[in-house]
Every structure is written in structure tokens, then in C-alpha cells.
Amino acid sequence: MAEFKHVTVLLKEAVAGLNVQPTGTYVDATLGGGGHTQAILQQLVDGHLYSFDQDQTAIDYNKEHLKTAIEQQKLTLIEDNFRNLKAELDSYNVKHVNGILYDLGVSSPQFDDAKRGFSYQHDAPLDMRMNQEQKLSAMEVVNEWSYERLVKILYRYGEEKFAKSIARKIEQRRKIAPIKTTFELVDVIKEGIPAAARRHGGHPAKKSFQAIRIAVNDELGALEESLEQALDLLDVGGRISVITFQSLEDRLVKTMFREKTSLSGDVPQGLPVIPAGMEPNFKLINKKPIVASDEELAANHRAHSAKLRIIEKIREGK
Ligand SMILES: C[S@@+](CC[C@H](N)C(=O)[O-])C[C@H]1O[C@@H](n2cnc3c(N)ncnc32)[C@H](O)[C@@H]1O
């Protein structure tokens, strides 16, 4: 099988953040090329790791690559969306875990494989599905979603200020003929952005492609659902490490973690001691997100947008 070239971001930091217990039960929610999975496995003696990916390519590659750990019954690979975390673990009779890691977004092989249609730099049929079995693809989003729905995703998921004029151009173009390829879509997006605005900033299609990818894979919905379950599955002392690559994901993680680590609104202000049962059940390990070192930044361009947040369950409860 071809090499799976994905340079793992924040490898040491994210795994150290889990504070791995050699006999514990762990989850890698985003297996990809298996970088974090291998680092966790190295620290397990009698523990077990369940690694998820919804992309069959990642599962197939690691079935071969991590064969020994699978045979030693240290590792189980699960081909599913991490939004089904609890149900999948339940099917293995796992009710509690000691740590869960998320390294979000797409892997380099997904991005670099032209035919997956993730990149505005390769010409390919519109696709962008992480799970190749899924029905919804970028083809349907671009050609069938209403103008209003397109504006909404371009604004919300791409933070694209020209959302309306891009959505209008998409609507006009697809009336003539369906928009079938990434390069056709790039052309339409460019038409929706004034020439002066196109001259600075990144690639003109970057924000729109990000928005469509998030919509196709329901990335924020899946993350929120999964994190709720993950927080619930943790044993006391257990931790979750999340690496995000864009501001919307980071904001979601930050907000959910803040809610879990703050006093509830029912606690009166200024009490010298917080009454038992009213303290938060979680604590933040790092107040500010951990970012890549200068060394990692110089070696890996993807690391520039990476932010790591870690939370720990400190007492029973939600
Ligand atoms: C950035 S890569 C992970 C790389 C990995 N940590 C490594 O070291 O090689 C993200 C992976 O997560 C998978 N993924 C993203 N969202 C997912 C979801 N909701 N459910 C399951 N897998 C998902 C993608 O298919 C991709 O393979």
C-alpha cells in the first residue's frame, strides 16, 4: 500500500496532555496516518486504544501499518464518524475511558489526492467527502442548495464577506450548466469577489472551499455531539486533548470547555467556600491554547493554525 504521508502536528504536546496511564483505556478520534495513535500505543503496557476514522483509506492503511498492535490486542480500529463515539464504544462494552484525542480536519493525503476534490489547487470532480460512502457531496451542495443556504454556510463556515455575491454567481452559473469540478467552482467564486479584494489575502477560493467542506462533512455538528459524549465517557482523572485548525472549531471547543469548568449560574457570587456539589466537575489544563514551537512551525506549514486545548475530569458528574 502507498505511503500515507501526513506529518503529525503537536504530537508530543497532545499526547503528553492526555497523561497516559499504561493500563488505561484511550480513544484516538481521528486516526489519519496514525501518528498520535502510535505515540499513545508506545505508552500503553496493558491498556487499550480505540482509534476512529470515517475514511476507509485511513483505516485500510493502518490495518497494515499497525498490524502488530492489533494482533497484540492493544489497538482496535473503528471505521465510523466520531459522532457515534458512545455507541461504538458501547458495542465493545466500554463505558468509561481515561483519555480521548482529537486532531481535527483533513489529513494531507486526503487534501493532496486530487480526486477527493478537497483542494482548489487540483482540478477534480466536486466531492470533499471524508467518508466516501456518504451521500452528500460538494456536487450537491454547490448545485442544489438554495441561494439562502449557500449564503449562510459561506458566511458562517467560511467567514467570507462576499458570501452573497459568490452565492449569486453560483446560482447564475448552475442555471446554464451544473458546476462539476473544483476549477469551475474556483472560477465562479473569483467572479463573485471584486478584483481589488482578490489581489490581497490568501487564495480567493480558500474561505469558500473551507465553508463547503465543513458543510459537506457537518464538521461542527459532529464535533459538538462527539465532545458531549467524550466529556461524559471520561473517568475521574481522565483528559481530552483537542487540536483545531480553524477559528470556528477552536471557538466551539473553547466555549464547551469553559461551560464545563465554570461555576453554574445558581452559585451566589462571593461565597468564601463553594458548597459541595456546586463545584465544576472539570478543570482546564491550559488556560491559553498550546501552539506549535518555532521548530515545528519551521518544519510544517500546517502547524501554523494549530491550537491545542486540554480538559480534565476532576470529580464524578457531567
Ligand atoms: C488531521 S487528520 C489526523 C492525523 C493523525 N492525528 C496523524 O497523526 O496522522 C484527521 C483525520 O480525522 C478524520 N476525521 C475527521 N473528522 C472525522 C469524524 N467526524 N469522524 C471520524 N473521523 C474524522 C479524517 O478522515 C482524517 O483522517
The ligand as an ORCA input file, in Angstrom:
! r2SCAN-3c Opt
* xyz 0 1
  C      -5.657     15.712     10.704
  S      -6.043     14.048     10.365
  C      -5.419     13.158     11.741
  C      -3.954     12.844     11.641
  C      -3.431     11.941     12.725
  N      -3.544     12.513     14.046
  C      -1.993     11.562     12.465
  O      -1.151     11.779     13.341
  O      -1.684     11.050     11.395
  C      -7.762     13.980     10.671
  C      -8.407     12.628     10.382
  O      -9.648     12.598     11.075
  C     -10.645     12.072     10.256
  N     -11.892     12.687     10.684
  C     -12.230     13.991     10.636
  N     -13.470     14.177     11.114
  C     -13.924     12.959     11.500
  C     -15.142     12.499     12.078
  N     -16.149     13.310     12.340
  N     -15.237     11.178     12.364
  C     -14.222     10.309     12.104
  N     -13.059     10.698     11.535
  C     -12.912     12.004     11.232
  C     -10.248     12.422      8.847
  O     -10.799     11.482      7.937
  C      -8.722     12.366      8.916
  O      -8.241     11.116      8.536
*
